[in-house]
Amino acid sequence: MEKVFVSWSGGKDCCLALYRAVASGLDIRYLLNMVTEDGRRSSSHGITAAVIKKQAEALGIPIVQRPATSDTYEAVFTDTLQGFKQEGITAGVFGDIDFNAHREWIERVCANAGITPHLPLWLEDQQKLMEEFIAAGFKSVVVAVKAGILGKEFLGRIVDRKFLADISGLGKNITPCGESGEYHTLVVDGPLFKKRLVIKESEVVTRGEHHFLEINKLELGGK
């Protein structure tokens, strides 16, 4: 059984990639979550590192969180993969779908660390991926939207078929998976989860070109 890590943002795409990896028999050893230099936030979607850590606890999978700046990101990522390799981990799972520049980055960094990259969602139909994710029983909450594309009213919504229909009906060519950064999610429950995440307190904040659902209090709940 191949030992792997999963590159982790807390959102639906990496979660679906994890789901497929588990189904294919891969041995998931770690989630890898890159965080800001001060260690407070996930580098990808602005979710606090504490929330991502709690999510990993709900999944029952060990998480490695590594702080980095934009300048040190690649070096820290590569160093982390080299450490994984020494533990017998031979591959990484990534939830990328169609952003070719990032695939090239993944392939280069993994090659430098002697790691094989797996991209189980690559170039698949986004609508079908979302249908698979929802049908499997995963629940994800919208935690970030790109201002000017989606309004603050979308924050906190569950990604379900109505949500997909609503964003499709806006006439803005929004991709079903939000692959152009239109929206980001936090997965709070699903078939892999041993416990569910319950958002107790949150507020809407704006940073730069995005509106965020800032989660101030989060608890683990029963299934």
ChimeraX attribute file (.defattr): number of C-alpha atoms within 10 A of each C-alpha:
attribute: neighborCount
match mode: 1-to-1
recipient: residues
	/A:1	7
	/A:2	12
	/A:3	18
	/A:4	25
	/A:5	26
	/A:6	24
	/A:7	21
	/A:8	27
	/A:9	27
	/A:10	26
	/A:11	22
	/A:12	27
	/A:13	25
	/A:14	24
	/A:15	24
	/A:16	23
	/A:17	25
	/A:18	24
	/A:19	17
	/A:20	15
	/A:21	22
	/A:22	13
	/A:23	9
	/A:24	9
	/A:25	11
	/A:26	17
	/A:27	15
	/A:28	21
	/A:29	18
	/A:30	20
	/A:31	24
	/A:32	21
	/A:33	23
	/A:34	24
	/A:35	25
	/A:36	20
	/A:37	16
	/A:38	9
	/A:39	16
	/A:40	15
	/A:41	21
	/A:42	24
	/A:43	22
	/A:44	15
	/A:45	21
	/A:46	20
	/A:47	25
	/A:48	18
	/A:49	21
	/A:50	15
	/A:51	22
	/A:52	22
	/A:53	19
	/A:54	17
	/A:55	25
	/A:56	20
	/A:57	18
	/A:58	21
	/A:59	19
	/A:60	13
	/A:61	17
	/A:62	15
	/A:63	20
	/A:64	17
	/A:65	20
	/A:66	18
	/A:67	19
	/A:68	19
	/A:69	14
	/A:70	9
	/A:71	8
	/A:72	11
	/A:73	18
	/A:74	15
	/A:75	12
	/A:76	16
	/A:77	20
	/A:78	19
	/A:79	15
	/A:80	16
	/A:81	24
	/A:82	18
	/A:83	13
	/A:84	21
	/A:85	17
	/A:86	9
	/A:87	11
	/A:88	12
	/A:89	22
	/A:90	20
	/A:91	23
	/A:92	24
	/A:93	25
	/A:94	24
	/A:95	22
	/A:96	21
	/A:97	22
	/A:98	16
	/A:99	12
	/A:100	12
	/A:101	8
	/A:102	12
	/A:103	17
	/A:104	11
	/A:105	12
	/A:106	20
	/A:107	14
	/A:108	15
	/A:109	20
	/A:110	20
	/A:111	13
	/A:112	13
	/A:113	19
	/A:114	16
	/A:115	21
	/A:116	16
	/A:117	21
	/A:118	19
	/A:119	17
	/A:120	19
	/A:121	20
	/A:122	17
	/A:123	12
	/A:124	11
	/A:125	13
	/A:126	18
	/A:127	13
	/A:128	12
	/A:129	18
	/A:130	20
	/A:131	14
	/A:132	13
	/A:133	22
	/A:134	18
	/A:135	12
	/A:136	14
	/A:137	12
	/A:138	20
	/A:139	21
	/A:140	24
	/A:141	22
	/A:142	21
	/A:143	26
	/A:144	29
	/A:145	26
	/A:146	20
	/A:147	17
	/A:148	11
	/A:149	15
	/A:150	19
	/A:151	13
	/A:152	19
	/A:153	10
	/A:154	20
	/A:155	22
	/A:156	22
	/A:157	13
	/A:158	18
	/A:159	21
	/A:160	18
	/A:161	12
	/A:162	10
	/A:163	15
	/A:164	17
	/A:165	11
	/A:166	12
	/A:167	19
	/A:168	14
	/A:169	11
	/A:170	11
	/A:171	8
	/A:172	10
	/A:173	10
	/A:174	19
	/A:175	16
	/A:176	21
	/A:177	21
	/A:178	16
	/A:179	16
	/A:180	12
	/A:181	15
	/A:182	19
	/A:183	25
	/A:184	26
	/A:185	27
	/A:186	25
	/A:187	26
	/A:188	23
	/A:189	22
	/A:190	20
	/A:191	13
	/A:192	18
	/A:193	19
	/A:194	17
	/A:195	20
	/A:196	22
	/A:197	23
	/A:198	14
	/A:199	17
	/A:200	10
	/A:201	12
	/A:202	14
	/A:203	11
	/A:204	15
	/A:205	12
	/A:206	15
	/A:207	9
	/A:208	7
	/A:209	10
	/A:210	21
	/A:211	23
	/A:212	26
	/A:213	23
	/A:214	19
	/A:215	18
	/A:216	12
	/A:217	11
	/A:218	16
	/A:219	15
	/A:220	16
	/A:221	13
	/A:222	9
	/A:223	11
